[in-house]
Amino acid sequence: MAEGRHGRTGTGGAPVTVRLPAALVALFPGAPRELALPAASVGELIDGLDARWPGMGDRLRDSRPAIRRHINVFVEGRRATLATPLAPGGEVDILTAISGG
């Protein structure tokens, strides 16, 4: 088992499909809009993204650790936290929040 950068121990989990926002992908050359990664929780998924593209985890998670204020993560269409479990073959959408008035 690998330990994540925030002290969580990762099981590796089964692959899930994650879709990333264009604004995030633009900051990390080679990062696709959609990919499959093994993870048992949203936190492990973010650790996996950060392992492939260093710095991506910091764009998604703050120091508490929690998902950043202007980032929304949805698992199977429901809002998620870092602790949200992921089912094998599940789908995760990461979106940037839109603000305005």
C-alpha positions as CSV (number, residue, x, y, z in Angstrom):
1,M,0.0,0.0,0.0
2,A,1.2,3.5,-0.8
3,E,0.9,6.4,1.5
4,G,-0.6,9.6,0.0
5,R,1.0,13.0,0.6
6,H,-1.6,13.8,3.3
7,G,-1.0,10.7,5.3
8,R,-3.8,8.6,3.8
9,T,-2.9,5.0,3.0
10,G,-4.0,4.1,-0.5
11,T,-5.3,0.6,-1.4
12,G,-5.0,1.3,-5.0
13,G,-8.7,0.3,-5.5
14,A,-10.2,-0.6,-8.8
15,P,-10.1,1.7,-11.8
16,V,-12.7,4.5,-12.0
17,T,-13.2,7.0,-14.8
18,V,-12.4,10.6,-14.0
19,R,-13.3,13.6,-16.2
20,L,-11.2,16.8,-15.6
21,P,-12.1,20.4,-16.5
22,A,-10.4,22.0,-19.5
23,A,-9.0,24.8,-17.3
24,L,-7.2,22.2,-15.2
25,V,-5.9,20.1,-18.1
26,A,-4.5,23.2,-19.7
27,L,-2.1,23.7,-16.8
28,F,-0.7,20.1,-17.0
29,P,0.7,19.2,-20.5
30,G,-0.2,15.6,-21.4
31,A,-3.1,15.4,-19.0
32,P,-6.3,14.1,-20.8
33,R,-9.8,15.3,-20.2
34,E,-10.8,11.8,-19.3
35,L,-8.8,8.8,-17.9
36,A,-9.1,5.7,-15.7
37,L,-7.2,5.5,-12.5
38,P,-7.4,3.0,-9.6
39,A,-8.7,4.5,-6.4
40,A,-10.9,3.5,-3.5
41,S,-11.8,7.1,-2.5
42,V,-11.8,10.6,-3.9
43,G,-8.7,11.4,-1.8
44,E,-6.9,8.5,-3.3
45,L,-8.0,9.5,-6.8
46,I,-6.5,13.0,-6.2
47,D,-3.3,11.4,-4.9
48,G,-3.2,9.4,-8.2
49,L,-3.6,12.4,-10.3
50,D,-0.9,14.2,-8.3
51,A,1.5,11.3,-8.8
52,R,1.0,11.5,-12.6
53,W,1.0,15.3,-12.8
54,P,2.8,16.8,-9.8
55,G,1.0,19.9,-8.5
56,M,-2.5,18.8,-9.7
57,G,-3.4,17.7,-6.2
58,D,-2.6,21.2,-4.9
59,R,-5.0,22.7,-7.4
60,L,-7.8,20.3,-6.2
61,R,-7.2,20.0,-2.5
62,D,-6.3,22.6,0.2
63,S,-4.1,22.1,3.3
64,R,-7.0,21.1,5.7
65,P,-7.1,18.7,3.6
66,A,-10.4,19.3,1.8
67,I,-11.6,19.8,-1.7
68,R,-10.8,23.5,-2.7
69,R,-13.6,26.0,-2.4
70,H,-14.0,26.6,-6.1
71,I,-13.7,22.9,-7.1
72,N,-16.7,20.6,-7.2
73,V,-16.3,16.8,-7.3
74,F,-19.2,14.6,-8.2
75,V,-19.2,10.8,-7.8
76,E,-22.0,9.1,-9.8
77,G,-23.7,12.6,-10.0
78,R,-23.6,13.3,-6.3
79,R,-21.4,15.9,-4.6
80,A,-18.4,14.3,-2.9
81,T,-15.7,14.9,-0.3
82,L,-12.2,13.5,-0.1
83,A,-13.5,10.6,2.0
84,T,-16.2,9.6,-0.5
85,P,-15.7,5.9,-1.5
86,L,-15.4,5.0,-5.2
87,A,-17.0,1.8,-6.6
88,P,-15.1,-0.2,-9.3
89,G,-16.0,1.2,-12.7
90,G,-17.5,4.3,-11.1
91,E,-17.5,7.8,-12.6
92,V,-16.1,11.0,-11.1
93,D,-16.5,14.5,-12.6
94,I,-14.3,17.3,-11.4
95,L,-15.6,20.7,-12.2
96,T,-14.5,24.3,-11.6
97,A,-17.2,26.4,-9.9
98,I,-18.6,29.2,-11.9
99,S,-19.1,32.5,-10.0
100,G,-20.6,35.7,-11.0
101,G,-23.4,38.0,-10.4
